[in-house]
Amino acid sequence: MMSPKPPISDPRLARSTPLRPTPLQIIHVIGNFMRIWSVYSLYHYLSDKGDSVVAFIFSCLVPSSIVFLVLQKPWKGRPLPNSQVIPTVINGGIMALYYTLWGKGLLSCGPLVALIAEYAGAILGVLSAALYGRRVRIWKKFGGLAAMMAHIISYQMGGLPDHIRHSVVQEKQPLGMKEMVVPISAGILSALRRVIARRISLKNQLKRRLHAITVASATCFLFPVAMWDTILGSTSDSIIKFQFPSWAYLSTIVFGIIFVYYIDNVAEERLHLVFSSPRHLMVSGGCIILMEIFYKMDFSLLGFLICSIILGYGIFEATSLERSKTSPSEPQEISDGTLHNHLPVSAI
């Protein structure tokens, strides 16, 4: 009786397997870099012009929603049930509130704090693990939450030495709790809208169609707020005075709203890299360092690295699971607070 031949291992396949995600990783880094560049351009533009940040974001959402609707065509294909459309419209309201708070936090705290505060959505990972997830080493998750809170306090109350603390943020005076609440709330709302989007649909193509509806509804929700903010709080008389061809305007539309959505979607589906994860924080941190140096902000590399390490450790501990004890059929928690089930849709 002949014994079966051992499988032939091709060294070329062994070498090529780790290199497959490399082009996607490069695209992901470039996409995040361009998005962060657009945030810094937006901050400097609004600081110099004194325009209404809500009205400016609304003027960016209008063409962005048109582009999403043209690309995804949610009115074509299988009709969307009300059980998906209604939560999607509500998610648009959450997106409008997120952009409002994020824009206010950008002007009051600066781009560095506004970008880092987006990772506050990892707090939802602790809450979902405590309420709905497996009670495995729950103390580590709350320990990670404590590390994230320590990261926030280091920005606000001087948890770092004075020569580091005053250089981490670009403001002349230390930030107060009132200023920090706004960008942190925006980060939590950003994570919440991602949670709702994943709960509504697991299919990638359907998620894109629903995202087009979300952006369109967010534009409608933001319209009265932008008009009111323009009339009362802006030095400009109308949105027409915005310099639409400026780099801040175009980069916010192309890279800050449209391109970053597809980049994050591809990173999540192909690279299993979600927002509010330590790896994503590492990529964003490197891009922030380049932008801080390029725009010559009041920035301390050592202080930023210390705060980023504290935040990354907090996110890692707060969102980690004992994957070795989790069976493939059980839902796995991803790092921005959602429970992602890999079962087919028909089995759910």
N, C-alpha and C positions, 0 to 999 in steps of 0.2 A: 504494500500500500504506500503510495507516494504521499509524502507530507506536503501540505500546501506551501507554495512559495511565499517567502516573507515579502511584505510590501516594499516596493522599491521607493526609496526616498530620494527625491530629486533635490539636490542642493540649490538649484536655481529657484525652485518654489519656496524653499525655506528662507532664502534671502529676500525674495520679492514680497512675501506676506507682510512683514512689518512695514514695508515701504508704501503699501497701498493707500493708507489714509494721509500720506504726506502732502499731496497736492491740496486736499481738502483742508488740512491744518494750515497750510500757507494762506489759502483763501480766507479761512476764518480769522487769522491774525490780521490780514490786510483789511478785511471788512470791519473788524473792531477798531483798528487804527483809524480808518476813515471816519467811522462814527464818532470816536472821541475827538478827532480833529474838528468835526462839525460842531460839537458841543463847545469847544474852546472858541471857535469862530463866532458862534452864536452869542456867547457870553461877552466877548469883546465888542461885538457889533451893538448889542443892546446897551451895554454900559456907555458906549460913546454916543449913540443916537438918542437914548432915553425913551425909546418907543415902548409901547405896551407889550409885554412878553406874551400875554394870553392872546392878544390880537395877532401877534406875529406867528405864534404856533398855529392858530386857526387858519391864517393865510397859507401856511405850509400843509395843513391837513387837507385843504380843498383840492389841490392838484394831486396829492398823494392818494386820496380816496378815489379820484377819477382813474388814476393809473391802476390801482388794485381792482377796481370794478371792470376795467377794460381787459386786464390780464386774466382774471379769474372767472368772469362772467357768471356770477352766482344765479342768474335767472335761467341759465341753460342747464341741460342735463336733468337728472332726477329732481323732482320738486322737493324742497326742503320742508320738513314738518314743522309745525308750530312749536313742538317741544325743543327744537334746536334754534329756531329763529328768535323766539322771545328771549331766552337766556343770552343769545348773541347780541341783541339790541341792548339788554341790560348791561352786558359786558362793555358795550360802547360807551355807556354812561360812566362806568368805572374808568375806562381809558381817558375820557374827557377830564374827569376829576384828577386822574394821575398826571396828565399833561399840565393842568393848571397848577397843582402843587409843585410839580417838578420844575416848572418855569420860575415860579416864585422862589423856590429854594436855590435855583441856579443863580439868580441875581443877588439874593441875600447872603449866600454862603460861598459862592464861587464854584467853578467847574469841578475842582478836585473833590470837595465834600459832596456835591450833587451826584457825581459818578459813583463814589464809594458808598453813599447812602442807598444806592439801588440794591446793594447786596443785603440790605436789611430784610428783604423778603425771605431770607433763610430762616427768619423767626417762625414763619409758618411751618417749616419743617419740624420744629420742636413741638408746636401745638398739634399738628396732625399726627405725629408719632405718639404723643401723650394721649390723644383722644381716640384715634382710630387705628394706629399702628400696633405692632407687637411691642409689648412692654419688656424689651430686651435692653438691659443696661441703660435704662432711662436716665439714670443719674449723669451719664456721660453727655447726653443731649442737653440737659439743663446746665451742665458744666460748660458746654460749648456756647449756650446762650449767655452765660455769665461772661465768657470771654468776649463775645460780641458787644455786650453792654460795657465792658471795660474799654473796648476800642472806641465806643461812642464817647465815654466819659473822658478819655484821653484827649479828644478833640475839644471838649467843652470846658472841663474844669481843671485842666492842667495836670492830667495823670502822667504826662511826660515832663522831663526837665524843661525849665523855662527856655533855654536856648534852642531846644528842639520844638517845643510846643508852639512857639510863636512863629516858627518857620514852616510848620506842616501845612497850615492854611495861609492863604494869601491876604487875608483881611488884616487891617491894622490892629484891630482889637479882638480879643478872644470872643468866640461865638457863644451866645447864650442858649439856654434850653429852648426858648421860643423859636429861634432860628433853626435849631437842629431838628425840631419836631416836624417841620414842613418837608424837608427832603427825605427823612426817614419814613414818614407817612406815605410819600410818593413811592418809595421803594417797596413798601408792603402792598400798596395798591397794584403796582406792576406785577408782583408775584401772584396776587389774587386773580388778576385777569388772565394770567397764564394757566392758573389752576382751572378756572372756569372754561377756558378754551379747550383744555385737555379732557375735561369731564364731558363736554358736549359731544365731541367726536374723537375717535381714535385713528380714523383714516386721514392720511396726509393730504390728499386732494380735497377732501371735504373740509378739512381744517382751513385750507387756503381760501376756499369759497366763503366760509363763515368769517374769516378774518377780513375779507373785503367788506362784508356787511358791518362788522364791528367798527372799522375805520370810518365808514360812511355815517354810521349812527353817532360815533364820537364827534364827527364834524358838525352834525346837526345839534347835538347837545351843547357843543362849545360855542355855537354861533351867538346866542343871546348873551352869554358871559363875555365873549370877546367884544361885542358891540357896547355893552355896558362899561367894560373896563376901558375901552378906547375913549368913550365920551367923558368919563369921570377922572381916570387916572393917567392918561397919556398926554404927553406934550404935543403929540401930533394931532392934527384935526381929523384925519381919516386914515384908513388902511392904505389908501392910494399912494400916500407919501412914502410908504416903505420902498426901499430900493430893491425891487424884486430880482434884478439880474445879479445881485451881489453874491459873493461866495458863501456868506453865511446863510442866505436864503436857499440857494441851490443845493448846498451841501446838506442842509437840514432835511430837505425833501428827499434827495437821492440816497444819501448815506445814513441819515439819522432816523428815517421812517421806513423807506421802501427796502433798500438794500440790506439793512441790518436784520429785517424780518426774515428774509430768505437765507441769510447767512446763519442766523441762529437756528432756523428750521433744519437746514442741512447738517449743522453741527450736532443737533439733537438726534436726528434720524440716523446719520451715518457714523458720526464720531462718538455718539453717546455722551456728548458734552453739553450739559444744560447750563442755563444761567444760574447765578448764585451758587456756583460750585468753586472749590479752590483752584481748579485748573483755569476756569474762566477768569477768576480774580487775578491769577498770575499773568495771563495775557493782557488783561485790561491795565494792570499795574505797570507793566512795561511800557504800554502805550502812553499812560498818564505821565510817566517819568520823562519820556521824550517830549511830550507837549509842554510840560512845565518848564523844561530847559529851553525849548524853542521859543516860547512866549516870554521867557525871562521872568517867571513868576517868583514870588517870595516863597521859596521852596527849600526844604531840607531833605536830602535823599535819605539820610539816616533815620530821621523821624518818620518819614513815610514808610520806609521798610519795616520799622518796628510796629507801626500801626497795622500795616498790611499783614504781617506775620500773625499778630494777635487776631485779626479778623479772619484770616484764612484758617487758623487753628480752631477758632470758634465755629466756623461753618463746617469744617471737617468733622468735628466732634458732635455737632448738633444734628447733622444730617447723615451720619454713618450708620450702617446696619451690619450685623454679623452675617455677611453674605454666605458664609460657609454653612450656616445653619438654616438658610432660607431655601426651600425647595423651588424648582423652576416654575411650578404652577402657582406659587404665591405671588401676590403683588409686591413689587419692589419699590421702595421709596426713593425718589430722586431728590436732588439737593435743594430745590426751591419749594419743597413742602408738599409735593403731590405724590400720590401713590399710582405708579405706572404699572399696569397689568399687561403682560406680554401674551395673554391668551388671545385666540382669535376673537373677532367681533361676534361671531355666531354663538360662541360659548358663553358670552356675557349676558 
